[in-house]
């Protein structure tokens, strides 16, 4: 008994030091959370009482790539404080991608005198100003510093100024007063540019006036509301061409080199046909005039952005002069033009916001972007902006991708509509498992299926064109905005063809683990097949990007030097640890080149012998053996040998969907 007590005492002594941290933990200070003080008011549908804002931007300093901004905000009598904010949630980006980090040297004067200002600690896009009694106006001055070259571009920022081209977006370099719908704020914009440059914008009332600085020109536009201003970028350049496409639509082109402007009459006719085909498909127009703003540049940051009365796009410098070679690159204009109807005029009601501070809700992007992707392909083929073979190749690319896209098992298409907010297009290690913004491309395939369901059920008398005319074609000539929700989309489809559209859309878009979306292709009289050479779209895209896509065989995409750019989850390459960042040095003892690797893959077809590679990962050089025996594989759409229901004489399958309606 005594020994047990002794042992117990020793144990207690041994544990005694452990009690000290517990005691200390009980005595830790524990502050309470302070309530968040929201200092920026919500927007009301009331006019800015001070009157029109004067916005003057000097964009003539192309050598340094800066925009110098002076903005005069008139004040109503007895205005005691003012909150100015830079747009944060930008239409068309579907996310909070305003470039506040690119505003520098910010200063505020009140009636000519400097004034104290501070950023809102919760909403850093907002600036607070305390105003003296009787203040009449505030002058805000600052510099917008966009990236100078592509390698410096941030996630949100892009190169918008070069020695030859300026692509000015007003939301990046203007402030607006908080507390009002942006359509209720009036603005008088002006812009200084290098002399002799051509200038295009959807803004009205353009007027050139003499400028005090030699070598520059000053452009004024008529007073407008801030919503329209932000939706009306300016494209200007030393090499400029403007073409009338009819129906109030213009093609405004700037280029790095003057020779790249030389589009032929025949190919201009394709863009004129695009205007006619769009109006035939939608049965209306929702603009008083429209400008395709197109930059042909390898220096300007890439973009494809919709606006109500214009689109803002870039393409390869040779996209218009090398018509066959750049066929794959020309879908952007048909896509963005379709947005004038779908996305700008008709818009998901929770994607419409009264200002650029209110968060957007992206869940219906499978209509906004997915159906627009469908129409972009259809209108490109119907007009001749892209060849029918190229459009079939793009559809094959989509279908082939989703046949080997494991992320579809756990993540719905609708969940990918939140990707612009979640990752803002940052690179992903394994996008096949994570998924990308698949509401575009899988959305297009699902809307193709919807079109073919309607055609099959009506014996070819109707299709998605009829939905477009009923849904997007209302209020011809109106270029305001009309919202919609899920139920309205369902009702619009039912009005064209009675079907369980709610179940169809819920299953296809909101439910993960769906079959590969091939039904529209197959109902349209085609099959997805695999060949040992790339389809026209994949071939042209690889040639342009100097890449080798073996996504459907080994499961990797390589750059021109054999470096792995992406790797399909659970592919042969993935299982051999040939992952992004690794570089192939040799194939079967021979120094790597694309043809050597393709030859090795073809030779291994049906063989028990693995493909032998030497790779570099970091500072290590390793042998890798890949057990793969199915040869080279690229997706194609092949016309069914036995015509499907939509390939007969009385109905219209995929071929007739892509045929001109004019």
Phi, psi and omega per residue, in radians:
X1 nan -0.756 3.129
X2 -1.074 -0.746 -3.132
X3 -1.115 -0.608 3.105
X4 -1.155 -0.713 3.099
X5 -1.096 -0.694 3.118
X6 -1.094 -0.765 3.126
X7 -1.110 -0.719 3.127
X8 -1.100 -0.685 3.112
X9 -1.116 -0.676 3.112
X10 -1.124 -0.695 3.133
X11 -1.112 -0.758 3.116
X12 -1.070 -0.704 3.121
X13 -1.110 -0.716 -3.124
X14 -1.148 -0.599 -3.095
X15 -1.470 -0.252 -3.050
X16 -0.957 -0.768 -3.137
X17 -1.069 -0.488 -3.123
X18 -1.180 -0.386 -3.121
X19 -1.267 -0.372 -3.070
X20 -1.129 -0.823 3.103
X21 -1.082 -0.629 3.121
X22 -1.103 -0.748 3.116
X23 -1.117 -0.725 3.123
X24 -1.108 -0.670 -3.132
X25 -1.103 -0.670 3.123
X26 -1.153 -0.414 -3.101
X27 -1.687 0.114 -3.131
X28 -1.136 2.442 3.045
X29 -1.186 2.517 -3.071
X30 -2.422 1.590 -3.112
X31 -1.203 2.706 3.049
X32 -1.647 2.582 -3.135
X33 -1.184 2.387 3.047
X34 -1.432 2.546 3.094
X35 -1.154 2.486 3.102
X36 -1.271 2.292 -3.139
X37 -1.790 1.789 -3.126
X38 -1.446 1.963 -3.042
X39 -1.747 0.023 -3.123
X40 -1.950 2.169 -3.083
X41 -1.338 2.685 3.009
X42 -1.218 2.701 -3.100
X43 -1.320 2.423 3.019
X44 -2.009 2.676 -3.100
X45 -1.451 1.092 -3.129
X46 -2.281 2.591 -3.125
X47 -1.187 2.605 2.943
X48 -1.165 2.110 -2.942
X49 -1.340 -0.237 -3.055
X50 -1.345 -0.313 -3.079
X51 1.844 -3.084 -3.043
X52 -1.117 2.404 3.051
X53 -1.483 2.437 3.065
X54 -1.769 2.104 -3.102
X55 -2.055 2.006 -3.116
X56 -2.113 2.143 -3.116
X57 -2.132 2.265 3.065
X58 -1.795 1.912 -3.128
X59 -1.989 0.520 -3.068
X60 -1.523 -0.201 -3.067
X61 -1.558 1.209 -3.073
X62 -1.270 -0.390 -3.138
X63 -1.191 -0.537 3.123
X64 -1.781 -0.228 3.074
X65 1.180 0.763 -3.128
X66 -2.193 2.690 3.048
X67 -2.016 2.171 3.122
X68 -1.794 2.174 -2.956
X69 -2.045 2.350 2.960
X70 -2.255 2.180 -3.046
X71 -2.287 2.160 -3.133
X72 -1.868 2.106 -3.103
X73 -1.934 1.863 3.107
X74 -1.254 2.565 -3.058
X75 -1.962 2.546 2.980
X76 -1.276 2.707 3.108
X77 -0.977 2.458 3.065
X78 1.173 0.410 3.029
X79 -1.256 2.100 -3.028
X80 -1.648 -0.519 3.125
X81 -2.574 2.785 -3.073
X82 -2.481 2.387 3.036
X83 -2.089 2.068 3.079
X84 -1.891 2.461 -3.082
X85 -2.404 2.546 3.025
X86 -1.508 2.432 3.084
X87 -0.955 2.352 -3.113
X88 -1.964 -0.911 3.102
X89 -1.605 1.900 -2.969
X90 -1.746 2.173 3.094
X91 -0.959 2.454 -3.130
X92 1.537 -0.427 3.071
X93 -1.588 -0.362 3.065
X94 1.068 0.449 -3.087
X95 -2.841 2.958 3.118
X96 -1.479 1.438 -3.049
X97 -2.052 0.443 3.024
X98 -1.073 2.605 -3.005
X99 -1.804 1.119 -3.140
X100 -1.107 -0.496 -3.110
X101 -1.204 -0.235 -3.103
X102 -1.677 0.045 3.054
X103 -1.674 2.138 -3.110
X104 -2.361 2.950 3.114
X105 0.921 0.844 -3.069
X106 -1.433 2.244 -3.134
X107 -2.457 2.578 3.114
X108 -2.261 2.298 3.052
X109 -2.062 2.407 3.032
X110 -2.000 1.988 -3.088
X111 0.877 0.706 3.063
X112 1.572 -0.082 -3.085
X113 -1.973 2.419 3.106
X114 -1.063 2.611 -3.119
X115 -2.385 2.611 3.109
X116 -1.246 2.467 3.078
X117 -2.471 2.814 3.072
X118 -2.671 2.624 3.072
X119 -1.334 2.576 3.013
X120 -1.176 2.238 -3.073
X121 -1.207 -0.363 3.085
X122 -1.660 -0.659 -3.099
X123 -2.086 1.563 -2.947
X124 -1.295 -0.041 3.021
X125 -1.458 -0.067 -3.061
X126 -1.932 2.446 3.140
X127 -2.067 2.228 3.128
X128 -1.681 2.419 3.081
X129 -2.283 2.221 2.968
X130 -1.543 2.189 -3.036
X131 -1.826 2.454 3.047
X132 -1.252 2.788 3.121
X133 -1.056 2.372 3.096
X134 1.412 0.178 -3.136
X135 -1.056 2.408 -3.091
X136 -1.852 -0.560 -3.119
X137 -2.776 2.715 3.053
X138 -2.070 2.337 3.014
X139 -1.921 2.070 3.061
X140 -1.763 2.278 3.071
X141 -2.273 2.459 -3.140
X142 -2.877 3.022 3.123
X143 -2.112 2.332 3.024
X144 -1.744 2.138 -3.068
X145 -1.993 1.542 3.090
X146 -1.289 2.776 3.085
X147 -0.977 2.549 -3.104
X148 -1.523 -0.461 3.101
X149 -2.582 2.847 -2.972
X150 -1.013 -0.633 -3.095
X151 -1.174 -0.292 -3.137
X152 -1.678 -0.084 -3.056
X153 -1.147 2.363 3.068
X154 -1.477 -3.135 3.118
X155 -1.002 -0.813 -3.086
X156 -1.553 -0.587 -3.045
X157 -1.416 2.875 3.098
X158 -2.715 2.794 3.068
X159 -1.199 2.061 -3.125
X160 -2.055 -0.050 -3.125
X161 -2.451 2.220 3.018
X162 -2.233 -3.095 3.103
X163 -1.181 -0.306 -3.074
X164 -1.986 -0.380 -2.955
X165 -2.445 2.511 2.959
X166 -2.237 2.259 3.036
X167 -2.087 1.656 -3.010
X168 -1.640 2.193 3.045
X169 -1.943 2.020 -3.012
X170 -1.064 -0.562 -3.095
X171 -1.146 -0.411 -3.128
X172 -1.350 -0.264 -2.980
X173 -2.527 0.737 3.032
X174 -2.659 2.581 3.101
X175 -1.919 2.620 3.111
X176 -2.355 2.600 -3.090
X177 -1.238 2.367 -3.141
X178 -1.253 2.765 3.005
X179 1.683 0.077 -3.089
X180 -2.390 2.539 2.948
X181 -0.991 2.438 -3.083
X182 -1.178 -0.396 3.081
X183 -1.251 -0.193 -3.126
X184 -1.735 0.135 3.129
X185 -1.921 2.128 -3.103
X186 -1.644 2.505 -3.066
X187 -2.441 2.493 3.006
X188 -2.004 1.803 -3.037
X189 -1.631 2.601 3.014
X190 -2.575 2.763 -3.028
X191 -2.571 2.331 3.037
X192 -1.792 2.277 -3.079
X193 -2.309 2.891 3.005
X194 -1.034 2.526 -3.132
X195 -1.124 2.501 3.054
X196 1.512 -0.116 3.139
X197 -1.341 2.519 2.972
X198 -1.365 2.574 -3.041
X199 -2.329 2.366 3.101
X200 -2.437 2.480 3.066
X201 -2.881 2.750 3.039
X202 -1.379 -0.110 3.093
X203 -1.072 2.598 -3.110
X204 -1.643 2.803 2.979
X205 1.245 0.603 -3.128
X206 -1.106 2.347 3.139
X207 -2.517 2.250 3.108
X208 -1.630 2.379 3.131
X209 -2.294 2.739 3.108
X210 -1.064 2.530 3.096
X211 -2.041 2.570 -3.065
X212 -1.208 -0.455 -3.078
X213 -1.580 2.282 3.130
X214 -1.133 2.577 3.103
X215 1.388 0.206 -3.138
X216 -2.276 2.869 3.020
X217 -2.329 2.610 -3.141
X218 -2.003 2.327 -3.127
X219 -2.082 2.238 3.010
X220 -1.902 2.592 2.968
X221 -2.135 2.843 -3.141
X222 -1.156 2.701 3.068
X223 -0.992 2.439 -3.130
X224 -2.550 3.100 3.045
X225 -1.567 2.754 -3.042
X226 -1.132 -0.572 3.092
X227 -1.059 -0.817 3.118
X228 -1.179 -0.658 3.120
X229 -1.043 -0.902 -3.122
X230 -1.056 -0.545 -3.117
X231 -1.487 0.150 -3.042
X232 -2.318 1.291 3.130
X233 -1.132 2.939 3.139
X234 -2.048 2.294 3.021
X235 -2.039 2.219 -3.100
X236 -2.448 2.655 3.138
X237 -2.945 2.779 3.113
X238 -1.246 -0.544 3.070
X239 -1.864 1.835 -2.930
X240 -2.323 2.474 3.060
X241 -2.538 2.401 3.124
X242 -2.203 2.269 -3.139
X243 -2.219 2.370 3.078
X244 -1.449 2.109 -3.142
X245 -1.731 0.039 -3.133
X246 1.555 2.817 3.085
X247 1.031 0.505 3.115
X248 1.380 0.255 -3.095
X249 -1.911 2.358 3.127
X250 -2.164 2.590 3.009
X251 -1.862 1.951 -3.094
X252 -1.923 2.007 -2.999
X253 -2.065 2.356 2.921
X254 -2.150 2.674 -3.049
X255 -2.560 2.731 3.040
X256 -1.088 -0.679 -3.080
X257 -2.235 2.507 -3.073
X258 -1.078 -0.562 -3.118
X259 -1.126 -0.397 -3.115
X260 -1.328 -0.129 3.090
X261 -1.455 -0.104 -2.918
X262 -1.422 1.062 3.051
X263 -1.265 2.445 -3.080
X264 -1.392 2.866 3.089
X265 -1.066 -0.682 -3.140
X266 -1.060 -0.735 -3.084
X267 -1.424 -0.465 2.949
X268 -1.085 -0.609 3.125
X269 -1.079 -0.548 3.105
X270 -1.137 -0.674 3.115
X271 -1.270 -0.557 3.012
X272 -1.139 -0.684 3.087
X273 -1.132 -0.596 3.103
X274 -1.027 -0.751 3.117
X275 -1.074 -0.787 -3.131
X276 -1.158 -0.724 -3.114
X277 -1.165 -0.660 3.124
X278 -1.137 -0.756 -3.140
X279 -1.195 -0.557 3.065
X280 -1.198 -0.687 -3.115
X281 -1.217 -0.763 -3.047
X282 -1.640 -0.279 3.067
X283 1.233 0.340 -3.082
X284 -2.942 -3.113 2.898
X285 -2.514 2.666 -3.084
X286 -2.249 0.902 3.070
X287 -2.740 2.642 3.005
X288 -1.487 -0.464 2.974
X289 -2.772 2.829 -3.030
X290 -2.529 2.452 3.127
X291 -2.194 2.109 2.880
X292 -1.354 1.925 3.081
X293 -1.657 1.904 -2.978
X294 -2.160 2.122 3.034
X295 -1.819 2.191 3.074
X296 -1.803 1.662 -2.926
X297 -2.693 2.518 2.962
X298 -1.756 -0.045 -3.103
X299 -1.814 -0.676 -3.136
X300 -1.227 2.521 3.105
X301 -1.100 2.430 -3.131
X302 -1.145 2.524 3.131
X303 -2.782 2.630 2.930
X304 -2.567 1.709 -2.986
X305 -2.318 2.304 -3.114
X306 -1.468 2.546 2.954
X307 -2.431 2.887 -3.017
X308 -1.222 -0.729 -3.099
X309 -2.013 0.276 3.077
X310 -2.862 2.932 2.949
X311 -2.283 2.702 -3.039
X312 -2.196 1.871 -2.973
X313 -2.436 2.693 2.947
X314 -2.200 2.640 3.050
X315 -2.444 2.976 3.068
X316 -0.965 2.485 -3.119
X317 -0.910 -0.508 -3.085
X318 -1.712 0.235 -3.008
X319 -1.072 -0.518 -3.093
X320 -1.757 -0.383 -3.112
X321 -1.683 -0.465 3.022
X322 -1.821 1.286 -2.989
X323 -1.072 -0.875 3.131
X324 -1.170 -0.743 -3.054
X325 -1.192 -0.472 -3.102
X326 -1.892 0.348 3.121
X327 -0.915 -0.702 -3.061
X328 -1.154 -0.390 -2.961
X329 -1.673 0.069 -2.958
X330 -1.825 0.285 -3.123
X331 -1.382 -0.278 -2.988
X332 -1.094 -0.685 -3.104
X333 -1.209 -0.789 3.036
X334 -1.017 -0.682 3.126
X335 -1.099 -0.905 -3.066
X336 -1.185 -0.583 3.102
X337 -1.116 -0.706 3.115
X338 -1.056 -0.483 3.137
X339 -1.148 -0.374 3.107
X340 -1.040 -0.568 3.068
X341 -1.547 -0.876 -3.029
X342 -1.863 1.785 3.136
X343 2.147 -0.625 3.122
X344 -1.817 -0.975 3.083
X345 -1.299 -1.058 2.994
X346 -1.616 2.202 -3.021
X347 -2.465 2.409 3.043
X348 -0.894 2.327 -2.956
X349 -1.121 -0.381 3.105
X350 -1.690 -0.037 2.966
X351 -1.570 -0.392 3.022
X352 -1.329 2.320 3.103
X353 -2.310 2.652 -3.081
X354 -1.346 -0.325 3.110
X355 -2.592 -2.978 -3.088
X356 -1.834 0.348 3.044
X357 -1.850 -0.530 -3.082
X358 -1.268 2.211 3.135
X359 -1.081 2.511 3.065
X360 -1.584 2.615 3.067
X361 -1.991 2.067 -2.862
X362 -1.682 0.151 -2.879
X363 -1.119 -0.383 3.138
X364 -1.720 0.384 3.101
X365 -1.127 -0.306 3.069
X366 -1.206 -0.260 2.934
X367 -1.612 -0.965 -3.080
X368 -0.936 -0.901 -3.111
X369 -1.731 -0.690 -3.069
X370 -1.113 -0.823 3.117
X371 -1.260 -0.540 3.047
X372 -1.118 -0.654 3.070
X373 -1.070 -0.718 3.057
X374 -1.027 -0.889 -3.102
X375 -1.165 -0.601 3.099
X376 -1.036 -0.745 3.104
X377 -1.179 -0.810 -3.099
X378 -1.083 -0.837 -3.094
X379 -1.208 -0.567 3.082
X380 -1.095 -0.766 3.136
X381 -1.219 -0.756 -3.108
X382 -1.101 -0.614 -3.058
X383 -1.546 -0.397 -3.037
X384 1.584 0.080 3.020
X385 -1.055 -0.627 2.940
X386 -2.212 2.659 3.109
X387 -1.293 2.698 3.086
X388 -1.022 -0.698 -3.137
X389 -1.103 -0.647 3.129
X390 -1.202 -0.712 3.123
X391 -1.140 -0.705 3.060
X392 -1.091 -0.633 3.076
X393 -1.130 -0.683 3.089
X394 -1.121 -0.764 3.099
X395 -1.092 -0.674 3.084
X396 -1.112 -0.702 3.099
X397 -1.026 -0.808 3.124
X398 -1.073 -0.881 -3.064
X399 -1.104 -0.740 3.122
X400 -1.102 -0.698 3.127
X401 -1.042 -0.855 -3.047
X402 -1.316 -0.214 3.030
X403 -1.295 -0.266 -3.134
X404 -2.393 1.031 -3.008
X405 -2.361 1.430 -2.980
X406 -1.066 -0.363 3.108
X407 -1.082 -0.356 3.122
X408 -1.156 -0.338 -3.125
X409 -1.254 -0.506 -3.068
X410 -2.016 -0.288 -3.000
X411 -2.201 2.235 -3.132
X412 -1.337 2.847 3.048
X413 -1.067 -0.746 -3.110
X414 -1.078 -0.607 3.116
X415 -1.136 -0.497 3.098
X416 -1.239 -0.284 3.094
X417 -1.146 -0.284 3.108
X418 -1.570 -0.013 -3.137
X419 -1.051 -0.652 3.104
X420 -1.000 -0.550 3.123
X421 -1.482 -0.695 -3.046
X422 -1.204 -0.841 -3.022
X423 -2.233 -0.100 3.045
X424 0.867 0.658 3.087
X425 1.092 0.474 2.976
X426 -1.206 2.630 -3.133
X427 -1.059 2.535 3.124
X428 -2.062 2.439 3.131
X429 -1.079 -0.742 -3.087
X430 -2.375 1.357 -3.093
X431 -1.104 -0.428 3.129
X432 -1.147 -0.496 3.089
X433 -1.593 -0.648 -3.116
X434 -1.338 -0.634 -2.962
X435 1.374 2.688 3.059
X436 -1.909 -2.674 3.088
X437 -1.411 1.173 -3.000
X438 -1.282 -0.132 3.077
X439 -1.082 -0.393 3.040
X440 -1.178 -1.120 -2.914
X441 -1.466 -0.770 3.020
X442 -1.166 -0.584 3.040
X443 -1.002 -0.770 3.131
X444 -1.061 -0.712 3.139
X445 -1.181 -0.641 3.112
X446 -1.211 -0.698 3.102
X447 -1.206 -0.506 2.992
X448 -1.094 -0.736 3.088
X449 -1.083 -0.747 3.115
X450 -1.034 -0.759 3.100
X451 -1.029 -0.778 -3.078
X452 -1.273 -0.526 3.025
X453 -1.085 -0.778 3.126
X454 -1.118 -0.776 -3.116
X455 -1.129 -0.732 3.129
X456 -1.120 -0.752 -3.082
X457 -1.278 -0.396 -3.123
X458 -1.896 0.221 -3.108
X459 0.954 0.681 3.036
X460 1.469 0.031 -3.100
X461 -1.354 -0.420 -3.109
X462 -2.365 2.861 3.083
X463 -2.774 -2.885 -3.119
X464 -1.183 -0.313 3.010
X465 -0.992 -0.693 -3.121
X466 -1.176 -0.666 3.032
X467 -1.090 -0.778 -3.110
X468 -1.034 -0.718 -3.118
X469 -1.210 -0.653 3.135
X470 -1.304 -0.619 -2.994
X471 -1.618 -0.804 -3.087
X472 -1.734 -0.301 -3.014
X473 -1.551 0.097 3.138
X474 -1.239 2.741 3.024
X475 0.954 0.994 -3.124
X476 -0.902 2.289 3.120
X477 1.559 -0.208 3.136
X478 -1.373 2.141 3.066
X479 -2.004 0.653 2.912
X480 -1.515 -2.598 3.114
X481 -2.331 2.463 3.081
X482 -2.256 2.106 -3.084
X483 -1.402 2.897 3.025
X484 -2.642 2.822 3.065
X485 -2.276 -3.085 -3.092
X486 -0.987 -0.818 -3.079
X487 -1.099 -0.616 3.124
X488 -1.209 -0.615 3.065
X489 -1.107 -0.790 3.118
X490 -1.046 -0.812 -3.130
X491 -1.097 -0.669 3.116
X492 -1.121 -0.678 3.094
X493 -1.200 -0.734 -3.140
X494 -1.097 -0.586 3.128
X495 -1.145 -0.419 3.104
X496 -1.521 -0.767 -3.110
X497 -2.681 2.116 3.137
X498 -1.120 2.173 -3.075
X499 -2.919 2.796 3.108
X500 -1.420 1.273 -3.057
X501 -1.232 -0.541 3.112
X502 -1.086 -0.774 3.111
X503 -1.163 -0.728 3.137
X504 -1.010 -0.895 -3.084
X505 -1.205 -0.690 3.114
X506 -1.092 -0.751 -3.129
X507 -1.183 -0.866 -3.034
X508 -1.230 -0.658 -2.990
X509 -1.820 -0.539 -3.009
X510 -1.856 -0.010 -3.056
X511 -2.112 2.113 3.090
X512 -1.301 2.988 3.073
X513 1.311 0.443 -3.125
X514 -1.434 2.735 3.053
X515 -1.032 2.809 3.067
X516 -0.964 2.290 -3.021
X517 -1.327 1.272 -3.106
X518 -1.862 -0.081 -2.985
X519 -1.068 -0.704 -3.138
X520 -1.133 -0.703 3.104
X521 -1.107 -0.793 -3.086
X522 -1.247 -0.684 3.060
X523 -1.121 -0.482 3.131
X524 -1.452 0.097 3.039
X525 1.598 0.363 3.135
X526 -2.247 2.862 3.027
X527 -2.255 2.632 2.943
X528 -1.427 2.160 3.112
X529 -2.254 2.931 -3.106
X530 -2.098 2.300 3.126
X531 -2.238 2.894 -3.088
X532 -1.596 0.291 3.023
X533 -2.432 2.641 -3.071
X534 -1.278 2.587 3.031
X535 -1.191 2.951 -3.053
X536 -0.999 -0.655 -3.120
X537 -1.202 -0.882 -3.128
X538 -1.087 -0.694 -3.124
X539 -1.108 -0.800 -3.103
X540 -1.208 -0.669 3.141
X541 -1.156 -0.711 3.098
X542 -1.127 -0.740 -3.129
X543 -1.101 -0.731 -3.120
X544 -1.183 -0.736 -3.104
X545 -1.513 -0.061 -3.098
X546 0.952 0.840 3.120
X547 -2.132 2.906 3.026
X548 -2.207 1.948 3.120
X549 -1.628 1.975 3.011
X550 -1.995 0.572 -3.040
X551 -1.021 -0.659 -3.040
X552 -1.606 0.015 3.063
X553 -2.042 -1.552 3.103
X554 -1.169 -0.489 3.136
X555 1.699 0.428 -3.099
X556 -2.333 2.787 2.959
X557 -2.135 2.277 -3.058
X558 -1.997 2.594 2.990
X559 -1.469 -3.081 -3.024
X560 -1.126 -0.343 -3.125
X561 -1.761 0.102 3.123
X562 1.564 0.183 3.094
X563 -1.418 2.395 -3.111
X564 -1.337 2.066 3.113
X565 -1.561 -0.641 3.103
X566 -2.650 2.771 -3.076
X567 -2.483 2.240 3.115
X568 -1.272 2.314 3.139
X569 -1.030 2.322 3.088
X570 1.118 0.420 3.071
X571 -1.495 2.959 3.072
X572 -0.973 -0.703 3.115
X573 -1.157 -0.757 3.115
X574 -1.027 -0.780 -3.111
X575 -1.220 -0.291 3.046
X576 -1.722 0.181 3.121
X577 1.123 0.486 3.041
X578 -1.604 1.448 -2.925
X579 -1.921 2.992 -3.130
X580 -0.911 2.377 -3.111
X581 1.753 -0.446 3.079
X582 -1.247 2.740 -3.120
X583 -2.295 2.306 3.102
X584 -1.448 2.136 3.138
X585 -1.692 -0.618 -3.070
X586 -2.623 2.661 3.107
X587 -2.212 2.034 -3.134
X588 0.913 0.724 3.100
X589 1.423 0.043 -3.126
X590 -1.970 2.413 3.141
X591 -0.940 2.416 -3.049
X592 -1.082 2.377 2.734
X593 -2.619 2.810 -3.032
X594 -0.995 -0.741 -3.095
X595 -1.162 -0.638 3.116
X596 -1.092 -0.727 3.137
X597 -1.194 -0.747 3.129
X598 -1.101 -0.677 3.103
X599 -1.102 -0.702 3.131
X600 -1.152 -0.682 3.118
X601 -1.139 -0.766 3.123
X602 -1.117 -0.696 -3.112
X603 -1.193 -0.479 -3.110
X604 -1.403 -0.141 -3.117
X605 -1.038 2.156 3.125
X606 1.309 0.070 -3.097
X607 -1.743 2.688 3.073
X608 -1.495 -0.137 -3.082
X609 -1.481 2.268 3.136
X610 -1.279 2.889 3.048
X611 -1.485 2.096 -3.039
X612 -1.666 2.141 -3.141
X613 -2.199 2.693 2.890
X614 -1.987 2.170 -3.087
X615 -2.164 2.818 3.029
X616 -2.060 2.206 3.027
X617 -2.190 1.894 -3.051
X618 1.124 -2.169 -3.140
X619 -1.742 0.244 -3.139
X620 -1.927 2.465 3.037
X621 -1.961 2.184 -2.971
X622 -2.318 2.563 2.950
X623 -1.451 2.479 3.123
X624 -2.348 2.315 3.068
X625 -1.999 2.137 -3.118
X626 -1.906 2.090 3.116
X627 -1.497 1.650 -3.140
X628 -2.484 2.279 -2.985
X629 -2.316 0.219 -3.048
X630 -1.734 0.117 3.056
X631 1.282 -3.046 3.120
X632 -1.274 2.452 -3.075
X633 -2.493 2.184 2.943
X634 -2.345 2.564 -3.083
X635 -1.407 2.515 3.068
X636 -2.411 2.690 2.907
X637 -1.775 2.202 -3.089
X638 -2.112 2.318 3.129
X639 -1.089 2.319 -3.120
X640 -1.099 2.400 3.118
X641 -1.192 -0.593 3.033
X642 -1.783 1.973 -3.059
X643 -0.987 2.391 3.062
X644 -1.403 -3.104 -3.096
X645 -1.030 -0.538 -3.086
X646 -1.659 0.192 3.122
X647 -1.856 0.014 -3.085
X648 -1.377 -3.046 -3.058
X649 -1.287 -0.436 -3.018
X650 -1.711 -0.074 -3.112
X651 -2.247 2.973 -3.065
X652 -2.157 1.901 3.120
X653 -1.498 -2.663 -3.066
X654 -1.102 -0.670 3.138
X655 -1.042 -0.784 -3.103
X656 -1.338 -0.455 3.029
X657 -1.046 -0.677 -3.097
X658 -1.506 -0.043 -3.115
X659 -1.441 2.614 -3.124
X660 -1.007 2.500 3.058
X661 -1.777 -0.047 -3.078
X662 -1.383 nan nan
